[in-house]
Each structure stands twice: as structure tokens, then as C-alpha cells.
Amino acid sequence: MKHPVSGTIRKVTEVEFLDMFDVSVQNAIMASAARYRDCEALVCFENLQMDSSQLGARTALVVGPNNTLKLAQLEDGGTRLGDCPSRFQYPVAYVDYRTGAPHEA
């Protein structure tokens, strides 16, 4: 299977992924991933708009066949979060769990 976003966002380790977020939400991110047995990846979305007051805002999402966000959506490269250009968040990093890497709450 083709990587969900090869060439567009960087693949990181679980530790590197969690380091992108404040310590106060890291356990919640991992608990969310552990809740879904079919979790294929965790993706970090970030606001990259230089003139936005939301610059640098990040969101972690669980990707899987039974989740809102599916791998196929990332493969097309058009995935973003938000409904206003100044609040758009784009995928910047992901942890791939399809390789069998464990994730625990």
C-alpha cells in the first residue's frame, strides 16, 4: 500500500509526534489512539498561515477505516481542517501504525 502522504508530510516516531504537543494533552492523544483498534496513523495538522492569529495551532487526529479521517483522504493531498483560510490547518507530520508499532494509553 502506498504511504498515506509520502512526500507531503514527514513521518515521525511516536515520541517526536508527542513532542509537537503540550505535555498536558499528550496522554489524551495516546488514549484516543488506543481507543481505536484499527488506528492506522496519528496525523498532526498545523496552521501555517503567516498572517493568522492562529499560526502554529495544532490538532492531532486518529486515522483509520472507521474514523472520520481515512488514509484515502490523505493520499489525495487535499486534506485540511478548518472553514476559514486564516484557520486552515494542514497535515505536517504523522506516525504510521500500520507497521505494527505499538501504541498505548
C-alpha positions in Angstrom: 0.0 0.0 0.0 1.2 3.5 -0.9 2.2 5.7 2.1 -0.7 7.9 3.0 1.1 11.1 2.4 4.6 10.3 1.1 6.4 13.4 0.1 4.0 15.8 1.6 4.2 15.3 5.3 7.0 13.9 7.4 6.9 10.5 9.0 8.0 10.8 12.7 8.3 8.5 15.7 5.7 8.4 18.3 8.0 10.4 20.7 8.7 13.0 18.1 4.9 13.3 17.4 4.1 13.8 21.0 6.8 16.4 21.4 4.9 18.5 19.0 2.2 18.9 21.6 2.0 20.3 25.1 2.6 17.8 27.8 -0.9 18.4 29.2 -2.5 16.8 26.1 -0.1 14.0 25.3 -1.9 11.4 27.4 -5.2 12.3 25.8 -3.7 11.9 22.3 -2.4 8.4 23.1 -5.7 7.4 24.8 -7.5 8.4 21.7 -5.3 6.3 19.5 -5.6 3.3 21.9 -9.4 3.6 21.8 -9.4 2.6 18.1 -8.0 -0.9 17.4 -7.9 -0.1 13.7 -5.9 3.1 14.2 -3.6 3.3 11.1 -1.9 6.6 11.9 -1.9 9.7 14.0 -1.7 12.9 12.0 -0.7 16.4 13.2 -2.4 19.3 11.4 -0.9 22.8 11.9 -1.9 26.3 10.9 0.8 27.6 8.6 -0.8 30.9 7.6 1.8 33.6 8.5 -0.7 36.4 9.0 -3.1 34.4 11.1 -3.6 34.8 14.8 -3.9 31.0 14.8 -0.4 30.5 13.4 1.1 27.3 14.9 -2.1 26.0 16.3 -2.0 22.1 16.1 -4.6 19.3 16.1 -3.9 15.6 16.4 -6.3 13.2 14.6 -6.6 9.4 14.6 -6.7 8.0 11.0 -8.4 4.7 10.3 -11.1 2.9 8.3 -13.8 3.6 11.0 -12.7 7.1 11.8 -13.8 10.5 10.3 -10.4 10.8 8.5 -9.4 7.9 6.2 -6.0 7.2 4.6 -7.5 7.7 1.2 -8.3 11.3 2.1 -4.7 11.9 2.9 -3.5 10.3 -0.2 -5.2 12.8 -2.4 -3.3 15.6 -0.8 -6.2 18.0 -0.5 -7.0 17.4 3.2 -7.2 20.3 5.5 -9.0 21.3 8.7 -11.0 24.5 9.2 -13.6 26.5 7.5 -11.8 29.9 7.1 -8.5 30.5 5.3 -6.9 32.1 8.4 -7.8 29.0 10.4 -6.9 26.3 7.9 -4.7 23.5 9.3 -2.7 21.3 7.0 -1.1 17.9 7.7 2.6 18.3 8.7 3.6 15.0 10.4 2.3 11.5 11.1 3.0 8.3 13.0 2.4 5.2 10.9 0.9 2.4 13.0 0.3 0.0 10.0 3.9 -1.2 10.5 2.8 -2.8 13.8 4.3 -0.2 16.1 2.6 -0.4 19.4 0.6 2.5 20.9 -0.6 2.5 24.5 -2.7 4.9 26.5 
